């Protein structure tokens, strides 16, 4: 069973699969250019002290993403048992 949440809501150490990008235009292109595409596995590796930006691990690369961009990304994570 999986749960679908915004990427911003993922806790540090959580892994998930990107299911949908709800952005348009240049923001959509920027997100996809970083490799954040549907089907990709992503893991939150850290958050800044004020929780913005968030550090992500995708395809053996660590990237930082602003919360306003992370809000456009829906991720499936394993539901709590």
N, C-alpha and C positions, 0 to 999 in steps of 0.2 A: 504494500500500500504506500502511496506517495502523497505528499502535500505540496500544493502549488503556492509559492509566495514570491514577493518582490525580492530581488537580490539584496537590497539594503537590509532586509529583515534577517538574513542569514547570520548566525553567530560565527565567531572566529573558530576555525577548525572544521566547519561544516562543508560537505561536498554536495553538489547538486548538478543537475542537467538543465541547461538552458532550453526552455520550451518555446518562448515567444519574446519578440522585441516589439514593443508598442510605440516606438519612436518613428518620426517621419523626417524626411529631408536630410540636412547635413548632420544632425544628431544621430539618426539611424545609420548613416554611412560611417561616421566616426566610430560608433560602437562596433559595427561589423568589421571595420578595418583593423581593429585591435584583436580580432579573432573571436569576439563574443557573438557566436552565431548559434541558431537552434541546433540542438544535438550535442553541443560541446560540453564537456565536463568542466566545472569551475569549482574552486575551493577558496573560501575566505581565509587569508593568512594573517590579516591584521586590520585594525582600524585606528585611525588617528585619535588622539585624546578627546577631541570633540566629535568623534565618529565620522568625520568627513576629511579626507577621502577614505575609501576602503581599499585595501590591498588584496588583489586576487591572484590566484595561480591558475593559469590556463596554458595548456600545451607546453609545459616545462618553462614557462615565462611568468614572471611576476609583473603585474601592471597595477596602476592606481586608477580608480574611477570615482568621480564625484557622485555624491548621493543623488543629486538631481538626474544624473544619467543612469544610475543603478535602479532608480524607480521605474524606468521604462522596460526593465528586463524581468521576465517571469521565469522562475526556476522550480523544478520538481526536486524535492528532497524526500528522503525516507521519513515516513510518519513515525512519530514516537510510539514505541511498543508498550 
